[in-house]
Amino acid sequence: MTASALFSPLALGPVQVSNRIVISPMCQYSADDGSACDWHLQHLMTMAMSGAGLVMVEATAVERLGRISHGCLGLYSDANEYALARVLAAARSTALPGTRFGIQIAHAGRKGSAQRPWEGGHALRDDGDPWLTMAPSALPHGDGWHRPKAMDETDIDRIGKAFVATAQRAVRVGFDVIEMHLAHGYLMHEFHSPIGNQRQDAWGGSPEKRRAFPLAVTRAVRAAVPAQVAVGARITGCDWIDGGLTVDDAATLAAELKALDCAYVCVTSGGFDGARIPVGPQYQVPLAEHVRRESGMVTRAVGMIVDPVAAEHVIGSGAADQIAIARAALDDPRWGWHAAAALGVDLPYPPQYLRALPAKWPGFAQRHK
């Protein structure tokens, strides 16, 4: 066993995680009116055995109108809560020792009322049962998208309360971590960015006012859940659009979230139509490094981190405190196991699977020569 930065423990506020690997929240587009199904059961049970210290459940809508698609997970009804509790209990039953679970809560805003990705991913047509979308300003996401309703104070109040109610349901379900989705072009990001927010009231018109709604809702969520539950946020490190948010805006938001007793930020980027994203291996790590340095916040890096040695360097160099993997875990659900082997770390394995590791199963190798 060797020392590894990637496999060292970390405190996310009140929650201790056993290593620095996180399974990203990955939308499965397979729910029934927001309720998790058997697909989610197998998916999260598999991710629970991945070797990650923290497994994040996909973006979960705080109201029906807040879904991206008809298949998106939600936590806005008793039926949603019951179904997700079943899935989380099953995932815990197969998880490696010490695995923690979190949920990302979200509102799709003007990117809602959309087809599932494998149906095209465009705005729902009239025969697809579309719904009225909401946004800070009546600006469509792009060509061919629905024109959203510019939210009034009643909408703002309702959606803020919906985030709190969903967070409280998440606590009852048993999650260790609640993550506010403030990125990827969805509602909270739409408020924060000048690309989506052209208001001239208390909720727009200056950087401070554009941050006001995401911060107000995060403050309310933090106040509504027990102290032993960590609250964090996924934020936008850069819009990659002229006139949009920059990494300095991200650092400012992270510092303000830290002042609200948030435990961490996950730094992603993009999300708006027209973004010119320089995609490549670890392309968002410099954004996370800047945010970490300028804000002092516990920071997670995400985006095409697929090589364990590279992940070890991200953590060991101090560029980030955690790394999140998504597609790499879908391709290799035992990514954490293989990362541990590559870095010389002794990771606990389910005894049922030790036959895949003869050195860990006394007598197995001798009996099967």
C-alpha positions in Angstrom: 0.0 0.0 0.0 1.3 3.4 -1.0 0.3 7.0 -0.1 -1.9 8.5 -2.7 -3.4 12.0 -2.8 -6.4 10.7 -4.8 -7.2 8.1 -2.2 -6.7 10.3 0.8 -9.8 11.3 2.9 -11.4 14.7 2.8 -13.9 16.7 4.9 -16.8 18.3 2.9 -17.9 20.4 5.8 -19.6 17.9 8.2 -19.3 15.0 5.8 -16.1 12.9 5.7 -15.4 11.1 2.4 -12.9 8.3 2.1 -11.2 9.5 -1.1 -11.2 12.3 -3.6 -13.1 10.5 -6.4 -16.7 11.6 -7.1 -19.2 10.0 -9.5 -20.7 13.0 -11.4 -24.5 13.5 -11.5 -25.5 12.0 -14.8 -29.0 12.4 -16.1 -30.5 9.1 -17.2 -33.8 10.5 -18.7 -35.6 7.3 -17.5 -37.9 8.5 -14.7 -41.7 8.2 -14.6 -43.1 11.7 -13.7 -40.0 12.3 -11.8 -39.9 8.9 -10.0 -36.9 6.7 -10.2 -37.3 3.2 -11.7 -35.4 0.0 -12.0 -32.9 1.6 -14.4 -31.9 4.0 -11.7 -31.7 1.0 -9.3 -29.1 -0.8 -11.3 -27.2 2.4 -12.3 -26.7 3.6 -8.8 -26.0 0.2 -7.3 -23.3 -0.1 -9.9 -21.9 3.3 -9.2 -21.9 2.6 -5.5 -19.3 -0.2 -6.1 -17.1 2.0 -8.3 -14.7 2.9 -5.6 -15.6 6.5 -5.5 -15.8 8.1 -2.1 -18.9 10.1 -3.1 -21.7 9.1 -5.6 -23.9 12.0 -6.8 -27.4 11.4 -8.1 -28.3 13.1 -11.3 -29.9 16.6 -11.6 -33.2 16.2 -9.8 -36.0 18.7 -10.5 -37.6 20.6 -7.7 -40.9 20.9 -9.6 -42.5 19.2 -12.6 -42.0 22.4 -14.7 -38.3 22.3 -13.7 -37.5 19.1 -15.5 -35.4 19.0 -18.7 -37.5 16.2 -20.3 -40.4 14.0 -19.5 -37.8 11.4 -18.4 -36.0 13.5 -15.8 -35.7 12.6 -12.2 -37.6 14.7 -9.7 -38.1 15.0 -6.0 -41.3 17.1 -5.8 -43.9 14.5 -4.8 -44.4 11.7 -2.2 -44.2 9.2 -5.1 -40.8 10.6 -6.1 -39.6 10.5 -2.6 -40.7 6.9 -2.0 -39.1 5.7 -5.3 -35.8 7.4 -4.7 -35.6 6.1 -1.1 -35.9 2.6 -2.5 -33.1 3.2 -4.9 -30.8 4.8 -2.4 -31.3 2.0 0.1 -30.4 -0.6 -2.5 -27.3 1.4 -3.5 -26.1 1.6 0.1 -26.5 -2.1 0.4 -23.9 -2.7 -2.3 -21.6 0.2 -1.7 -18.0 -0.2 -0.8 -17.3 0.7 2.9 -17.4 4.4 3.6 -19.2 5.4 0.3 -21.3 8.6 0.7 -24.2 9.7 -1.4 -25.3 13.1 -2.7 -28.0 14.5 -4.8 -28.0 17.5 -7.2 -31.2 19.5 -7.1 -32.1 21.7 -10.0 -34.5 23.6 -12.2 -34.1 23.4 -16.0 -35.4 26.9 -16.6 -35.6 27.7 -20.3 -33.8 24.5 -21.3 -36.8 22.5 -20.1 -39.6 21.0 -22.1 -37.1 19.2 -24.2 -36.8 15.8 -25.9 -34.6 13.1 -24.4 -31.1 13.2 -26.0 -31.7 10.0 -28.0 -34.9 11.5 -29.3 -33.0 14.5 -30.7 -32.6 16.8 -27.6 -34.6 19.6 -29.1 -37.5 21.5 -27.7 -40.7 19.4 -27.5 -43.1 19.9 -30.4 -46.8 20.3 -29.9 -47.3 16.5 -30.2 -44.8 15.9 -27.4 -46.7 17.3 -24.5 -44.6 20.5 -24.0 -44.9 22.8 -21.0 -44.3 26.5 -20.2 -40.7 27.1 -19.4 -39.4 29.8 -17.0 -36.4 32.1 -17.1 -35.2 35.4 -15.6 -35.8 37.0 -19.1 -38.0 35.9 -22.0 -35.0 34.8 -24.1 -35.1 31.4 -25.8 -32.2 29.0 -25.3 -31.5 29.0 -29.0 -33.2 28.8 -32.4 -36.2 26.5 -32.4 -36.6 26.6 -28.6 -39.6 27.7 -26.6 -39.8 31.4 -25.6 -39.8 31.2 -21.7 -41.9 33.2 -19.4 -39.9 35.9 -17.6 -40.4 35.0 -14.0 -42.4 37.4 -11.8 -42.1 37.6 -8.0 -44.7 34.9 -7.6 -42.6 32.5 -9.7 -39.4 33.4 -7.9 -41.0 32.8 -4.5 -42.5 29.5 -5.6 -39.3 28.1 -7.1 -37.3 29.2 -4.2 -39.6 27.3 -1.8 -39.6 24.3 -4.2 -35.8 24.1 -3.8 -36.2 24.1 0.0 -38.9 21.5 -0.1 -36.9 19.2 -2.3 -33.8 19.6 0.0 -36.0 18.6 2.9 -37.2 15.5 1.0 -33.6 14.7 0.2 -32.8 14.7 3.9 -35.7 12.3 4.6 -34.5 10.0 1.8 -31.1 9.9 3.6 -28.6 11.8 1.4 -25.3 12.9 3.0 -24.8 15.8 0.5 -27.1 18.2 -1.3 -25.7 20.0 -4.4 -27.2 23.1 -5.8 -27.1 23.1 -9.6 -26.0 26.6 -10.5 -24.5 25.7 -13.9 -24.9 24.3 -17.4 -27.4 26.9 -18.7 -30.2 25.9 -16.3 -32.3 28.3 -14.3 -29.8 29.4 -11.6 -27.0 29.8 -14.2 -29.5 31.8 -16.3 -29.9 34.2 -13.4 -26.2 34.5 -12.8 -25.1 35.1 -16.4 -25.6 38.2 -18.4 -26.3 35.8 -21.4 -29.6 34.8 -19.8 -30.4 37.7 -17.5 -31.4 41.1 -18.8 -33.5 42.1 -15.9 -33.3 45.6 -14.3 -34.7 44.9 -10.9 -33.6 43.3 -7.6 -32.7 40.1 -9.6 -30.6 41.6 -12.4 -28.8 44.6 -13.8 -25.4 44.1 -12.1 -23.2 41.2 -11.2 -24.3 41.4 -7.5 -28.0 41.4 -8.4 -27.6 38.5 -10.9 -26.1 36.4 -8.1 -28.8 37.4 -5.7 -31.4 34.7 -6.6 -28.9 31.7 -6.6 -27.4 32.9 -3.4 -30.8 33.5 -1.7 -32.0 30.0 -2.6 -28.8 28.4 -1.5 -29.0 30.3 1.8 -32.6 29.1 2.3 -31.6 25.5 1.6 -28.6 25.6 3.9 -30.9 26.9 6.7 -33.5 24.3 6.1 -31.4 21.1 6.3 -29.6 19.7 9.4 -26.0 20.7 10.1 -24.7 17.2 9.5 -25.8 17.3 5.8 -23.3 19.0 3.5 -24.5 21.6 1.0 -22.4 22.4 -2.0 -22.9 23.8 -5.5 -21.9 23.1 -9.1 -21.0 26.4 -10.6 -19.9 27.8 -14.0 -16.2 28.5 -14.4 -16.7 30.2 -17.8 -19.5 30.7 -20.3 -17.1 30.6 -23.2 -19.1 33.3 -24.8 -18.0 36.9 -25.3 -19.7 39.0 -22.6 -20.5 36.0 -20.5 -19.3 34.8 -17.1 -15.5 34.4 -16.6 -13.5 32.4 -14.1 -13.2 35.5 -11.9 -17.0 35.6 -11.7 -16.8 32.0 -10.6 -14.3 32.7 -7.9 -16.5 35.6 -6.6 -19.5 33.3 -6.4 -17.5 30.6 -4.7 -16.4 33.0 -2.0 -19.9 34.1 -1.4 -21.1 30.5 -1.2 -18.4 29.7 1.3 -19.7 32.6 3.4 -23.1 30.9 3.4 -21.5 27.7 4.9 -21.4 25.8 1.7 -18.9 22.9 1.8 -17.6 22.9 -1.7 -18.0 23.9 -5.3 -17.7 21.8 -8.4 -16.4 23.9 -11.2 -17.8 23.1 -14.7 -18.4 25.4 -17.7 -20.5 26.1 -20.7 -24.2 25.3 -21.1 -25.5 28.1 -23.3 -26.1 27.9 -27.0 -23.2 29.3 -29.0 -20.5 28.5 -26.4 -17.1 27.9 -27.9 -15.7 25.3 -25.5 -12.0 24.2 -25.9 -12.7 20.6 -25.1 -9.8 18.3 -24.3 -8.3 16.2 -21.5 -8.7 18.0 -18.1 -9.8 21.2 -19.9 -11.7 22.5 -16.9 -9.0 21.8 -14.3 -7.4 25.3 -14.7 -10.8 26.8 -13.9 -11.1 24.8 -10.7 -7.5 25.7 -9.7 -8.2 29.4 -10.1 -11.4 29.2 -8.1 -9.7 27.3 -5.4 -6.8 29.7 -5.1 -8.9 32.9 -5.2 -11.8 31.7 -3.0 -10.2 29.3 -0.5 -13.2 27.0 -1.1 -12.9 23.2 -1.3 -13.1 22.7 -5.0 -13.9 19.8 -7.4 -12.6 19.5 -10.9 -14.6 17.8 -13.7 -14.4 17.2 -17.4 -12.5 14.5 -19.3 -10.5 13.3 -16.4 -10.0 9.7 -17.4 -6.5 8.7 -16.4 -5.8 7.7 -12.8 -2.3 9.1 -12.9 -3.6 12.4 -14.3 -6.2 12.5 -11.5 -3.6 11.8 -8.9 -1.6 14.8 -10.3 -4.7 17.1 -10.2 -5.1 16.4 -6.5 -1.4 16.1 -5.6 -0.6 19.4 -7.2 -3.3 21.3 -5.3 -5.2 22.2 -8.5 -8.4 20.7 -6.9 -9.5 18.9 -3.8 -11.7 16.3 -5.7 -12.1 15.0 -9.2 -15.4 14.0 -10.7 -15.8 11.4 -13.4 -18.9 10.6 -15.5 -18.4 9.0 -18.9 -15.2 7.3 -17.7 -17.4 5.6 -15.0 -20.0 4.5 -17.6 -17.3 3.0 -19.7 -15.5 1.4 -16.7 -17.8 1.0 -13.7 -14.8 -0.2 -11.7 -12.8 2.9 -12.5 -11.9 3.4 -8.8 -10.7 -0.2 -8.4 -8.4 0.2 -11.4 -7.2 3.6 -10.3 -6.3 2.1 -6.9 -4.4 -0.7 -8.5 -2.5 1.7 -10.8 -1.6 3.9 -7.8 -0.7 1.0 -5.5 -3.6 1.6 -3.1 -5.2 -1.3 -1.2 -9.0 -0.7 -1.8 -11.6 -2.8 0.0 -13.5 -5.1 -2.5 -16.8 -6.9 -2.1 -15.9 -10.5 -1.0 -18.3 -11.8 -3.7 -15.9 -10.4 -6.4 -12.6 -11.4 -4.9 -12.2 -14.3 -7.3 -11.3 -11.5 -9.8 -8.3 -10.8 -7.5 -6.8 -14.2 -6.7 -4.2 -12.7 -4.4 -6.9 -11.5 -2.1 -8.8 -14.8 -2.0 -6.9 -17.3 0.2 -6.6 -20.7 -1.5 -8.4 -19.6 -4.7 -5.3 -19.5 -6.9 -4.1 -22.9 -5.6 -7.5 -24.5 -6.2 -7.8 -23.2 -9.8 -4.3 -23.8 -11.2 
